[in-house]
Amino acid sequence: MVLKFIKEIIFLLMTMVGTLGNISVSVNYMFSWWGGPEKKPIHLILIHLAFTNIIILLAKGLPKTIAAFGLRNFLDDIGCKIIVYLERVARGLSICTSSLLTVVQAIIISPRASGWRRLRPKSSWHILPFFFFFWILNSLISVNLIHSITSINLNISQLKSEDNYCYFMLESQKTKWIVLPLMVLRDAVFQGAMGGASGYMVSLLHKHHQHVLYLQKAKLLYRTPPELRAAQSVLLLMLCFVFFYWTDCAFSLLLSLSLQYNSLMVSIQEILVLGYATFSPLVLIHRDGLPVECWYAQWKKLRKCVSHLSVQ
C-alpha cells in the first residue's frame, strides 16, 4: 500500500510539474519570439520541444496517474489508440527535436571562418520544414500501433496489471521486422547527430574557457556572449535527455529478458519515460530563468493594442 501511494504521488507530481513547466517555457519563448527584435530559430525549436513534452505528459502521464489512483477505465478502443499513438509519436518527436536543437546551436556558435557557419538558419521559418518532416516520419513509424492497441476488457484485465487501461496485442513477425529497424535507425541517426554536435560544442566552449582564463590573467573584462550561454543550457539539456533515454532503454531490456512480471521495475521504467518531459523545462528555467517582466510588458502591449482597436 505504501509503494502504491508513492507511485500515485510521483505520477501526479511529475504530470503536474512537467505540464506547468513546459507551458511556462513555451509561453516564455513565444513572447520572446513574437515580441523580440530578432526571431531566433532556437526559440522556435524550444517551443516545439515544450509542446512535444506536453503531449507526452498528457498522453502518458495523465492516464497513468488516473490508473494509479484506481479510477475506472475511461478509455474505449478509439481512445486507447489515439492516446498511445500520440504518446509514441511525441517520444519520437522529442528525440528529433532535441537533435535539431543541438545541431542548430552548434552551428550558431561555430566560428565565422568555419564552413558550418554557412548552414546557419537565416530565418526562423527555415526551421518549419524540419518540423513537418519530423511529424511525417514519426507518424509513419508509429502507424502500426493503430492496429495493435485495444482497450482492456474483463478477460485481459485478469491477466494484466490493473495500472494499465490499454493493451498491446501481439503483432506479426513481419510487422516487427519492419517497424523495429526503422525505430532503431531513427534513434541512431538523430542521436549520432546529437552526439557529434554536442562534442563540437564542448570543444568550442573549452576554447572559450581558455580564452577567458587568459583575459583574466591579463586583467581584462570580458562578458560571455549569449550564444555561448545558450550553448551551455543546450548541453545540460542533452545530458538530461541522454540520462533518461539510456536508463529507460536499460530497464526496458531488463524487463524484456525477465521471466517474471516485476511491478516495481515496470513502475520505474514508466517514470523514466516521463523523466525528460518533466525535467527538461526545469533545466531551462534554472539556466535561463523566466522573465516575468517580459510577460508583463507583452501583456500590457497586447491590452493597449486591443483597447486601441475597440476605440476605432
Backbone as numpy.savetxt, mean C-alpha at the origin, in Angstrom:
# Nx Ny Nz CAx CAy CAz Cx Cy Cz
-10.20 -17.76 25.08 -11.03 -16.56 25.08 -10.17 -15.30 25.08
-9.03 -15.35 25.80 -8.14 -14.19 25.85 -7.54 -13.93 24.47
-7.07 -15.00 23.80 -6.49 -14.85 22.46 -7.53 -14.33 21.47
-8.76 -14.81 21.59 -9.82 -14.35 20.70 -10.10 -12.87 20.91
-10.11 -12.44 22.17 -10.34 -11.02 22.47 -9.20 -10.16 21.93
-7.94 -10.63 22.09 -6.79 -9.89 21.57 -6.88 -9.77 20.06
-7.29 -10.86 19.40 -7.43 -10.85 17.95 -8.49 -9.83 17.52
-9.62 -9.79 18.22 -10.67 -8.83 17.89 -10.15 -7.39 17.99
-9.43 -7.10 19.08 -8.92 -5.74 19.30 -7.89 -5.37 18.24
-6.99 -6.31 17.90 -5.94 -6.02 16.92 -6.55 -5.72 15.56
-7.49 -6.56 15.11 -8.13 -6.32 13.81 -8.88 -5.00 13.80
-9.58 -4.70 14.89 -10.34 -3.46 14.97 -9.42 -2.25 14.93
-8.34 -2.28 15.73 -7.41 -1.15 15.79 -6.69 -0.95 14.45
-6.23 -2.05 13.86 -5.50 -1.94 12.60 -6.39 -1.38 11.50
-7.65 -1.84 11.45 -8.57 -1.35 10.42 -8.89 0.12 10.62
-9.16 0.52 11.87 -9.52 1.91 12.14 -8.32 2.84 11.96
-7.19 2.50 12.59 -6.01 3.36 12.52 -5.49 3.45 11.09
-5.45 2.30 10.39 -4.96 2.29 9.02 -5.84 3.10 8.08
-7.16 2.93 8.20 -8.08 3.66 7.33 -7.99 5.16 7.57
-8.02 5.57 8.85 -7.92 7.00 9.17 -6.57 7.57 8.74
-5.50 6.80 8.94 -4.18 7.27 8.54 -4.06 7.46 7.05
-4.58 6.51 6.27 -4.52 6.62 4.81 -5.41 7.74 4.29
-6.57 7.94 4.92 -7.42 9.06 4.53 -6.71 10.38 4.80
-6.05 10.49 5.96 -5.33 11.72 6.29 -4.20 11.98 5.30
-3.45 10.93 4.97 -2.34 11.08 4.02 -2.85 11.48 2.64
-3.92 10.82 2.19 -4.45 11.13 0.85 -4.99 12.55 0.79
-5.70 13.00 1.84 -6.22 14.37 1.86 -5.08 15.37 1.90
-4.05 15.05 2.68 -2.89 15.94 2.78 -2.22 16.14 1.42
-1.97 15.04 0.72 -1.28 15.16 -0.57 -2.21 15.67 -1.67
-3.52 15.48 -1.52 -4.46 16.09 -2.47 -4.40 17.61 -2.38
-4.39 18.14 -1.14 -4.28 19.58 -0.95 -2.94 20.09 -1.48
-1.86 19.32 -1.22 -0.54 19.73 -1.70 -0.48 19.71 -3.22
-1.15 18.71 -3.82 -1.11 18.56 -5.27 -1.95 19.61 -5.98
-3.17 19.84 -5.43 -4.07 20.81 -6.05 -3.67 22.25 -5.75
-3.28 22.49 -4.49 -3.04 23.87 -4.08 -1.61 24.34 -4.24
-0.68 23.40 -4.44 0.73 23.79 -4.53 1.06 24.43 -5.87
2.15 25.18 -5.91 2.56 25.82 -7.16 3.03 24.81 -8.21
3.54 23.65 -7.72 4.03 22.62 -8.62 3.36 21.29 -8.28
2.74 20.66 -9.27 2.08 19.38 -9.06 3.12 18.27 -9.19
3.54 17.72 -8.04 4.61 16.73 -8.03 4.07 15.33 -8.32
4.74 14.58 -9.19 4.30 13.20 -9.47 4.30 12.31 -8.23
5.25 12.56 -7.32 5.33 11.75 -6.11 4.05 11.85 -5.29
3.47 13.05 -5.22 2.23 13.23 -4.47 1.10 12.42 -5.07
1.02 12.39 -6.39 -0.02 11.61 -7.06 0.16 10.11 -6.79
1.40 9.64 -6.78 1.67 8.23 -6.50 1.30 7.89 -5.06
1.60 8.78 -4.13 1.27 8.54 -2.72 -0.25 8.56 -2.50
-0.97 9.39 -3.24 -2.44 9.38 -3.16 -2.98 8.03 -3.63
-2.42 7.52 -4.74 -2.86 6.22 -5.26 -2.51 5.09 -4.29
-1.34 5.17 -3.66 -0.95 4.15 -2.68 -1.87 4.17 -1.47
-2.23 5.36 -0.99 -3.15 5.47 0.15 -4.53 4.93 -0.22
-5.00 5.22 -1.44 -6.29 4.70 -1.90 -6.26 3.18 -1.98
-5.15 2.62 -2.45 -4.99 1.17 -2.51 -5.02 0.55 -1.12
-4.34 1.20 -0.17 -4.33 0.71 1.21 -5.72 0.73 1.83
-6.50 1.75 1.51 -7.87 1.83 2.04 -8.71 0.66 1.52
-8.54 0.32 0.24 -9.27 -0.82 -0.32 -8.90 -2.10 0.40
-7.60 -2.30 0.67 -7.15 -3.51 1.37 -7.75 -3.58 2.77
-7.73 -2.47 3.48 -8.22 -2.45 4.85 -9.73 -2.69 4.91
-10.46 -2.10 3.97 -11.92 -2.26 3.99 -12.33 -3.64 3.46
-11.61 -4.15 2.46 -11.98 -5.44 1.86 -11.48 -6.62 2.69
-10.34 -6.46 3.35 -9.77 -7.55 4.15 -10.00 -7.34 5.63
-9.68 -6.15 6.12 -9.74 -5.90 7.56 -11.14 -5.82 8.11
-12.06 -5.16 7.39 -13.41 -4.98 7.91 -14.16 -6.31 8.06
-14.19 -7.19 7.04 -14.85 -8.50 7.24 -14.18 -9.33 8.33
-12.83 -9.28 8.41 -12.13 -10.03 9.45 -12.48 -9.50 10.84
-12.61 -8.18 10.96 -12.99 -7.58 12.24 -14.39 -8.02 12.65
-15.31 -7.97 11.69 -16.69 -8.37 11.97 -16.76 -9.85 12.31
-15.99 -10.68 11.57 -15.98 -12.12 11.84 -15.34 -12.43 13.19
-14.28 -11.68 13.55 -13.61 -11.90 14.82 -14.53 -11.63 16.00
-15.48 -10.70 15.84 -16.44 -10.41 16.91 -17.62 -11.39 16.91
-17.58 -12.37 16.01 -18.59 -13.42 16.01 -19.92 -13.02 15.43
-19.98 -11.96 14.64 -21.25 -11.55 14.03 -21.58 -12.47 12.87
-22.83 -12.53 12.51 -23.29 -13.49 11.51 -22.79 -13.09 10.12
-22.77 -14.09 9.26 -22.30 -13.89 7.89 -23.24 -12.93 7.15
-22.70 -11.83 6.69 -23.51 -10.83 5.98 -23.20 -10.81 4.49
-22.31 -11.69 4.01 -21.91 -11.70 2.62 -22.51 -12.90 1.89
-23.13 -12.64 0.74 -23.57 -13.74 -0.11 -22.46 -14.06 -1.10
-22.74 -14.90 -2.09 -21.72 -15.30 -3.05 -21.15 -14.10 -3.81
-22.05 -13.21 -4.27 -21.60 -12.05 -5.04 -20.75 -11.12 -4.15
-21.20 -10.92 -2.91 -20.44 -10.08 -1.99 -19.05 -10.64 -1.71
-18.96 -11.96 -1.54 -17.66 -12.59 -1.31 -16.74 -12.42 -2.51
-17.29 -12.64 -3.70 -16.47 -12.51 -4.91 -15.93 -11.09 -5.05
-16.79 -10.08 -4.79 -16.36 -8.69 -4.93 -15.30 -8.34 -3.89
-15.53 -8.71 -2.62 -14.62 -8.35 -1.53 -13.25 -8.99 -1.73
-13.23 -10.31 -1.99 -11.96 -11.02 -2.12 -11.22 -10.57 -3.39
-11.97 -10.35 -4.47 -11.35 -9.91 -5.73 -10.72 -8.53 -5.56
-11.44 -7.60 -4.93 -10.90 -6.25 -4.71 -9.65 -6.29 -3.82
-9.69 -7.15 -2.79 -8.54 -7.23 -1.88 -7.32 -7.78 -2.60
-7.49 -8.79 -3.45 -6.36 -9.36 -4.18 -5.81 -8.37 -5.22
-6.71 -7.67 -5.91 -6.27 -6.66 -6.88 -5.52 -5.54 -6.17
-6.03 -5.12 -5.01 -5.40 -4.02 -4.26 -4.03 -4.42 -3.75
-3.85 -5.68 -3.36 -2.52 -6.12 -2.91 -1.52 -6.06 -4.06
-1.96 -6.46 -5.25 -1.09 -6.34 -6.41 -0.78 -4.89 -6.74
-1.79 -4.04 -6.64 -1.59 -2.61 -6.88 -0.62 -2.00 -5.88
-0.66 -2.48 -4.64 0.24 -1.98 -3.61 1.70 -2.26 -3.99
1.97 -3.47 -4.49 3.32 -3.83 -4.92 3.76 -2.95 -6.09
2.90 -2.83 -7.09 3.24 -2.05 -8.29 3.43 -0.57 -7.96
2.54 -0.01 -7.16 2.62 1.42 -6.82 3.85 1.72 -5.97
4.16 0.83 -5.02 5.35 1.03 -4.19 6.62 0.99 -5.04
6.64 0.07 -6.02 7.79 0.00 -6.92 7.91 1.27 -7.76
6.78 1.75 -8.30 6.79 2.98 -9.09 7.25 4.16 -8.25
6.80 4.23 -7.01 7.20 5.31 -6.11 8.72 5.33 -5.92
9.31 4.15 -5.71 10.75 4.08 -5.50 11.52 4.47 -6.75
11.09 3.97 -7.90 11.79 4.26 -9.15 11.72 5.75 -9.49
10.54 6.35 -9.37 10.38 7.77 -9.69 11.20 8.64 -8.73
11.20 8.28 -7.43 11.98 9.05 -6.47 13.48 8.94 -6.76
13.92 7.75 -7.18 15.33 7.57 -7.53 15.70 8.42 -8.74
14.81 8.51 -9.71 15.06 9.34 -10.91 15.10 10.82 -10.54
14.22 11.24 -9.61 14.14 12.65 -9.23 15.44 13.12 -8.56
16.03 12.27 -7.72 17.23 12.70 -6.99 18.52 12.37 -7.73
18.41 11.77 -8.92 19.62 11.43 -9.68 20.32 12.71 -10.12
21.66 12.69 -10.24 22.41 13.89 -10.66 22.00 14.37 -12.04
22.21 15.65 -12.28 21.82 16.24 -13.57 22.57 15.61 -14.74
23.81 15.20 -14.50 24.60 14.60 -15.58 24.21 13.14 -15.85
23.41 12.57 -14.98 23.04 11.17 -15.15 22.03 11.00 -16.28
22.12 9.83 -16.94 21.17 9.54 -18.02 19.76 9.31 -17.50
19.64 8.90 -16.21 18.32 8.68 -15.62 17.52 9.97 -15.54
18.21 11.10 -15.51 17.53 12.39 -15.36 16.57 12.65 -16.51
16.88 12.07 -17.69 16.01 12.29 -18.86 14.68 11.57 -18.72
14.61 10.57 -17.82 13.36 9.83 -17.61 12.46 10.50 -16.57
12.91 11.61 -16.01 12.12 12.29 -14.98 10.78 12.76 -15.55
9.66 12.43 -14.88 8.34 12.86 -15.38 8.25 14.38 -15.41
7.88 14.91 -16.56 7.76 16.36 -16.70 6.44 16.88 -16.14
5.49 15.99 -15.98 4.17 16.38 -15.46 3.60 15.21 -14.68
2.73 15.54 -13.71 2.07 14.48 -12.94 1.19 13.61 -13.82
0.69 14.18 -14.91 -0.22 13.42 -15.78 0.50 12.30 -16.50
1.84 12.35 -16.57 2.60 11.28 -17.21 2.58 10.01 -16.36
2.15 10.12 -15.09 2.08 8.96 -14.21 0.80 8.17 -14.42
-0.25 8.82 -14.90 -1.56 8.17 -15.01 -1.56 6.92 -15.88
-0.84 6.87 -17.02 -0.82 5.62 -17.81 -0.29 4.42 -17.02
0.64 4.68 -16.09 1.15 3.58 -15.27 0.04 3.04 -14.37
-0.76 3.92 -13.77 -1.88 3.47 -12.94 -2.86 2.64 -13.76
-3.15 3.11 -14.96 -4.08 2.40 -15.84 -3.55 0.99 -16.14
-2.24 0.90 -16.43 -1.63 -0.40 -16.72 -1.67 -1.29 -15.49
-1.38 -0.75 -14.29 -1.40 -1.55 -13.06 -2.78 -2.13 -12.79
-3.83 -1.33 -12.99 -5.18 -1.81 -12.74 -5.56 -2.94 -13.71
-5.22 -2.79 -14.98 -5.53 -3.83 -15.97 -4.75 -5.10 -15.65
-3.45 -4.96 -15.36 -2.60 -6.12 -15.08 -3.12 -6.92 -13.89
-3.36 -6.25 -12.78 -3.77 -6.96 -11.57 -5.21 -7.46 -11.64
-6.06 -6.76 -12.39 -7.43 -7.25 -12.59 -7.44 -8.54 -13.39
-6.58 -8.65 -14.39 -6.51 -9.87 -15.20 -5.88 -11.01 -14.43
-4.83 -10.74 -13.66 -4.17 -11.80 -12.90 -5.10 -12.41 -11.85
-5.97 -11.59 -11.27 -6.85 -12.05 -10.17 -8.23 -12.48 -10.65
-8.47 -12.52 -11.97 -9.82 -12.79 -12.46 -10.28 -14.20 -12.13
-9.34 -15.14 -11.88 -9.74 -16.51 -11.55 -10.50 -16.60 -10.24
-10.31 -15.59 -9.34 -10.98 -15.62 -8.05 -12.50 -15.51 -8.18
-12.97 -14.92 -9.26 -14.41 -14.76 -9.46 -15.09 -16.13 -9.51
-14.39 -17.13 -10.03 -14.97 -18.47 -10.14 -14.66 -19.35 -8.93
-13.61 -19.02 -8.16 -13.18 -19.93 -7.09 -13.58 -19.46 -5.69
-14.34 -18.38 -5.57 -14.76 -17.87 -4.27 -16.26 -18.04 -4.11
-16.65 -18.51 -2.95 -18.07 -18.62 -2.64 -18.30 -18.29 -1.17
-19.52 -17.97 -0.82 -19.85 -17.69 0.57 -19.93 -19.00 1.35
-19.56 -18.95 2.62 -19.59 -20.15 3.46 -21.04 -20.55 3.74
-21.35 -21.82 3.50 -22.66 -22.34 3.87 -22.52 -23.24 5.09
-23.60 -23.87 5.51 -23.58 -24.65 6.75 -22.63 -25.83 6.67
-22.58 -26.50 5.52 -21.73 -27.68 5.41 -20.26 -27.30 5.48
-19.90 -26.21 4.78 -18.50 -25.80 4.74 -18.08 -25.22 6.09
-18.97 -24.50 6.75 -18.62 -23.84 8.00 -18.29 -24.85 9.09
-18.77 -26.08 8.95 -18.43 -27.10 9.93 -16.98 -27.55 9.77
-16.44 -27.36 8.59 -15.08 -27.81 8.30 -14.06 -26.70 8.42
-14.48 -25.48 8.23 -13.55 -24.35 8.19 -13.63 -23.52 9.46
-12.69 -22.58 9.55 -12.66 -21.69 10.70 -13.87 -20.78 10.70
-14.35 -20.48 11.88 -15.53 -19.62 11.99 -15.20 -18.15 11.74
-13.90 -17.86 11.60 -13.49 -16.47 11.38 -13.49 -16.10 9.90
-13.96 -16.96 9.05 -14.00 -16.68 7.63 -15.44 -16.66 7.13
-15.73 -15.69 6.25 -17.04 -15.62 5.63 -17.03 -16.17 4.21
-15.84 -16.24 3.61 -15.73 -16.67 2.22 -14.83 -17.89 2.14
-15.10 -18.73 1.15 -14.42 -20.01 1.03 -13.79 -20.13 -0.35
-12.50 -20.58 -0.37 -11.79 -20.80 -1.62 -12.04 -22.23 -2.08
-12.71 -22.37 -3.20 -12.90 -23.69 -3.77 -11.64 -24.12 -4.50
-11.44 -25.44 -4.60 -10.27 -25.96 -5.29 -10.31 -25.61 -6.77
-9.15 -25.14 -7.26 -9.04 -24.79 -8.67 -8.37 -25.92 -9.44
-8.56 -25.92 -10.72 -7.91 -26.92 -11.57 -6.41 -26.65 -11.63
-5.64 -27.71 -11.88 -4.19 -27.56 -11.97 -3.80 -26.62 -13.11
-4.57 -26.65 -14.19 -4.27 -25.79 -15.33 -4.38 -24.32 -14.94
-5.42 -23.97 -14.19 -5.59 -22.58 -13.75 -4.47 -22.16 -12.82
-4.08 -23.07 -11.91 -2.99 -22.75 -10.97 -1.69 -22.49 -11.71
-1.39 -23.29 -12.72 -0.13 -23.14 -13.44 -0.13 -21.93 -14.37
-1.28 -21.34 -14.59 -1.34 -20.09 -15.36 -1.24 -18.88 -14.45
-2.01 -18.90 -13.35 -2.10 -17.74 -12.46 -0.86 -17.59 -11.59
-0.40 -18.70 -10.99 0.72 -18.62 -10.06 2.00 -18.08 -10.70
2.42 -18.56 -11.89 3.62 -17.97 -12.51 3.46 -16.48 -12.83
2.24 -16.06 -13.21 2.03 -14.63 -13.49 2.19 -13.80 -12.22
1.69 -14.30 -11.09 1.83 -13.57 -9.83 3.30 -13.51 -9.40
4.01 -14.64 -9.54 5.43 -14.67 -9.17 6.23 -13.74 -10.08
5.93 -13.76 -11.38 6.64 -12.89 -12.31 6.38 -11.42 -12.00
5.12 -11.08 -11.72 4.78 -9.69 -11.37 5.57 -9.24 -10.13
5.53 -10.06 -9.08 6.22 -9.69 -7.85 7.72 -9.59 -8.05
8.30 -10.52 -8.84 9.74 -10.51 -9.06 10.18 -9.28 -9.84
9.42 -8.93 -10.89 9.78 -7.77 -11.72 9.70 -6.47 -10.92
8.57 -6.28 -10.23 8.38 -5.00 -9.53 9.25 -4.90 -8.28
9.46 -6.01 -7.59 10.36 -5.95 -6.43 11.82 -5.83 -6.86
12.16 -6.40 -8.01 13.50 -6.20 -8.54 13.76 -4.74 -8.87
12.77 -4.10 -9.51 12.89 -2.67 -9.81 12.96 -1.86 -8.51
12.17 -2.25 -7.52 12.17 -1.56 -6.24 13.53 -1.69 -5.55
14.09 -2.91 -5.58 15.39 -3.13 -4.95 16.51 -2.36 -5.64
16.50 -2.37 -6.99 17.53 -1.63 -7.72 17.45 -0.13 -7.46
16.23 0.42 -7.49 16.06 1.86 -7.24 16.42 2.22 -5.80
16.09 1.34 -4.86 16.42 1.61 -3.45 17.93 1.60 -3.25
18.63 0.64 -3.87 20.09 0.61 -3.76 20.73 1.84 -4.36
20.19 2.30 -5.49 20.71 3.52 -6.13 20.51 4.73 -5.22
19.34 4.82 -4.58 19.09 5.94 -3.69 19.99 5.89 -2.46
20.25 4.70 -1.94 21.14 4.57 -0.78 22.53 5.08 -1.12
23.02 4.73 -2.32 24.36 5.21 -2.73 24.39 6.73 -2.87
23.31 7.31 -3.44 23.26 8.77 -3.58 23.18 9.46 -2.22
22.38 8.90 -1.32 22.27 9.49 0.02 23.58 9.35 0.79
24.31 8.26 0.55 25.61 8.10 1.22 26.59 9.18 0.73
26.60 9.43 -0.58 27.46 10.49 -1.13 27.07 11.85 -0.57
25.76 12.06 -0.44 25.29 13.34 0.12 25.73 13.48 1.57
25.67 12.35 2.33 26.08 12.38 3.73 27.57 12.72 3.84
28.39 12.15 2.97 29.83 12.46 2.98 30.07 13.94 2.66
29.26 14.47 1.73 29.38 15.88 1.36 29.00 16.79 2.53
27.96 16.41 3.27 27.53 17.20 4.43 28.60 17.19 5.52
29.22 16.02 5.74 30.29 15.94 6.74 31.46 16.84 6.36
31.77 16.88 5.07 32.85 17.75 4.60 32.53 19.22 4.86
31.26 19.61 4.58 30.86 21.01 4.79 30.84 21.36 6.28
30.49 20.39 7.11 30.48 20.65 8.56 31.89 20.86 9.09
32.82 20.09 8.54 34.21 20.27 8.96 34.73 21.64 8.51
34.26 22.07 7.33 34.65 23.39 6.83 33.81 24.51 7.44
32.89 24.15 8.36 32.02 25.10 9.06 31.18 25.93 8.09
30.64 25.22 7.09 29.74 25.87 6.15 28.32 25.38 6.39
27.37 26.27 6.27 25.97 25.90 6.46 25.44 25.22 5.21
24.62 24.18 5.43 24.04 23.45 4.29 22.72 22.84 4.72
21.71 23.03 3.91 20.39 22.47 4.20 20.11 21.33 3.22
19.57 20.25 3.76 19.26 19.10 2.92 18.11 19.44 1.99
18.28 19.23 0.68 17.18 19.51 -0.26 15.94 18.68 0.06
14.74 19.20 -0.24 13.52 18.44 0.06 13.44 17.12 -0.70
14.07 17.05 -1.90 14.05 15.79 -2.67 14.76 14.68 -1.92
15.87 15.02 -1.24 16.61 14.01 -0.49 15.87 13.60 0.78
15.19 14.56 1.41 14.37 14.20 2.57 13.22 13.29 2.16
12.65 13.57 0.99 11.58 12.69 0.48 12.12 11.30 0.16
13.37 11.24 -0.35 13.98 9.94 -0.65 14.18 9.13 0.62
14.53 9.77 1.71 14.67 9.07 2.98 13.33 8.49 3.44
12.26 9.25 3.25 10.92 8.77 3.62 10.53 7.56 2.76
10.83 7.63 1.45 10.49 6.54 0.55 11.28 5.28 0.91
12.55 5.43 1.26 13.35 4.27 1.65 12.80 3.63 2.93
12.39 4.45 3.88 11.79 3.92 5.10 10.49 3.19 4.79
9.73 3.74 3.85 8.48 3.10 3.42 8.76 1.75 2.77
9.82 1.67 1.96 10.16 0.42 1.29 10.65 -0.64 2.28
11.36 -0.22 3.33 11.76 -1.16 4.38 10.54 -1.75 5.07
9.55 -0.90 5.31 8.28 -1.35 5.89 7.60 -2.37 4.97
7.58 -2.08 3.67 6.97 -2.99 2.70 7.69 -4.34 2.66
9.02 -4.30 2.58 9.80 -5.53 2.48 9.60 -6.40 3.72
9.58 -5.77 4.90 9.39 -6.54 6.14 8.06 -7.28 6.13
6.97 -6.58 5.86 5.65 -7.21 5.92 5.45 -8.19 4.77
5.98 -7.88 3.58 5.79 -8.78 2.44 6.48 -10.11 2.66
7.76 -10.07 3.04 8.50 -11.32 3.16 8.13 -12.09 4.42
7.75 -11.40 5.48 7.26 -12.12 6.67 5.94 -12.82 6.35
5.07 -12.15 5.59 3.81 -12.76 5.15 4.10 -13.99 4.28
5.07 -13.87 3.36 5.43 -15.00 2.50 5.94 -16.18 3.33
6.76 -15.89 4.36 7.31 -16.96 5.21 6.20 -17.69 5.96
5.26 -16.93 6.53 4.15 -17.56 7.26 3.23 -18.33 6.31
3.01 -17.79 5.11 2.17 -18.50 4.13 2.81 -19.82 3.73
4.14 -19.83 3.57 4.84 -21.06 3.22 4.76 -22.07 4.35
4.94 -21.61 5.60 4.83 -22.51 6.74 3.43 -23.11 6.85
2.42 -22.29 6.60 1.04 -22.79 6.68 0.75 -23.81 5.58
1.30 -23.58 4.39 1.06 -24.52 3.29 1.77 -25.85 3.51
2.91 -25.83 4.24 3.65 -27.07 4.52 3.16 -27.77 5.78
2.39 -27.04 6.60 1.90 -27.63 7.85 0.79 -28.64 7.57
0.82 -29.72 8.30 -0.18 -30.77 8.12 -1.44 -30.51 8.95
-1.33 -29.68 9.97 -2.45 -29.38 10.85 -2.81 -27.90 10.77
-4.09 -27.63 11.02 -4.57 -26.25 11.01 -4.14 -25.56 12.29
-3.39 -24.45 12.16 -2.89 -23.70 13.30 -3.56 -22.33 13.29
-4.52 -22.13 14.17 -5.30 -20.90 14.17 -4.45 -19.69 14.53
-3.44 -19.86 15.41 -2.59 -18.75 15.81 -1.75 -18.26 14.63
-1.15 -19.19 13.89 -0.34 -18.81 12.74 -1.19 -18.18 11.65
-2.42 -18.68 11.46 -3.33 -18.10 10.48 -3.67 -16.66 10.87
-3.92 -16.43 12.15 -4.24 -15.07 12.62 -3.06 -14.13 12.43
-1.83 -14.61 12.72 -0.64 -13.77 12.53 -0.46 -13.44 11.06
-0.67 -14.45 10.19 -0.52 -14.21 8.75 -1.55 -13.20 8.25
-2.78 -13.26 8.76 -3.82 -12.31 8.36 -3.49 -10.90 8.85
-2.88 -10.80 10.03 -2.47 -9.49 10.55 -1.34 -8.91 9.69
-0.42 -9.78 9.25 0.69 -9.33 8.41 0.20 -8.80 7.06
-0.88 -9.38 6.54 -1.46 -8.90 5.28 -1.88 -7.44 5.41
-2.40 -7.08 6.59 -2.86 -5.70 6.83 -1.74 -4.78 7.31
-0.56 -5.36 7.59 0.51 -4.59 8.22 0.96 -3.38 7.41
1.30 -3.60 6.14 1.82 -2.50 5.32 0.76 -1.43 5.10
-0.49 -1.85 4.86 -1.57 -0.88 4.64 -1.83 -0.05 5.89
-1.55 -0.62 7.08 -1.79 0.09 8.33 -0.64 1.01 8.69
0.59 0.54 8.57 1.75 1.28 9.08 2.38 2.22 8.07
2.16 2.01 6.77 2.78 2.90 5.78 2.31 4.36 5.93
1.01 4.65 6.17 0.65 6.06 6.39 1.25 6.63 7.66
1.44 5.77 8.69 2.06 6.26 9.94 3.51 6.62 9.70
4.20 5.87 8.82 5.58 6.20 8.47 5.64 7.57 7.80
4.72 7.81 6.85 4.70 9.09 6.15 4.36 10.24 7.09
3.40 10.01 7.98 3.02 11.06 8.94 4.18 11.37 9.88
4.89 10.33 10.31 6.02 10.52 11.22 7.16 11.28 10.54
7.43 10.95 9.28 8.54 11.58 8.56 8.21 12.98 8.08
7.03 13.12 7.47 6.69 14.38 6.80 5.75 15.26 7.62
4.99 14.65 8.53 3.99 15.40 9.27 2.79 15.72 8.40
1.71 16.15 9.01 0.51 16.56 8.30 0.29 18.05 8.54
0.56 18.86 7.55 0.43 20.32 7.75 -1.03 20.74 7.87
-1.49 20.84 9.11 -2.88 21.24 9.35 -3.12 22.66 8.86
-2.05 23.47 8.92 -2.20 24.85 8.44 -2.53 24.87 6.94
-1.91 23.94 6.20 -2.18 23.85 4.77 -3.64 23.45 4.53
-4.13 22.47 5.32 -5.54 22.07 5.19 -6.46 23.26 5.45
-6.16 24.02 6.53 -7.02 25.14 6.90 -6.99 26.23 5.83
-5.79 26.48 5.27 -5.68 27.50 4.23 -6.45 27.09 2.98
-6.36 25.81 2.61 -7.09 25.35 1.44 -8.61 25.38 1.69
-9.02 25.06 2.93 -10.45 25.09 3.26 -10.98 26.53 3.20
-10.20 27.52 3.69 -10.60 28.91 3.62 -10.70 29.38 2.17
-9.75 28.92 1.36 -9.75 29.28 -0.05 -10.98 28.71 -0.76
-11.33 27.45 -0.40 -12.51 26.82 -1.01 -13.78 27.53 -0.59
-13.89 27.90 0.70 -15.08 28.60 1.19 -15.21 29.97 0.52
-14.08 30.64 0.35 -14.10 31.95 -0.29 -14.57 31.84 -1.73
-14.10 30.78 -2.42 -14.50 30.57 -3.81 -15.99 30.27 -3.90
-16.51 29.43 -2.98 -17.94 29.07 -2.99 -18.80 30.28 -2.69
-18.38 31.10 -1.71 -19.16 32.29 -1.35 -19.16 33.30 -2.52
-18.04 33.38 -3.23 -17.96 34.28 -4.39 -18.89 33.83 -5.50
-18.98 32.53 -5.71 -19.88 32.00 -6.75 -21.35 32.19 -6.35
-21.65 32.04 -5.05 -23.03 32.22 -4.60 -23.48 33.66 -4.73
-22.56 34.60 -4.50 -22.89 36.02 -4.65 -23.19 36.34 -6.10
-22.41 35.76 -7.02 -22.64 35.99 -8.44 -23.97 35.40 -8.89
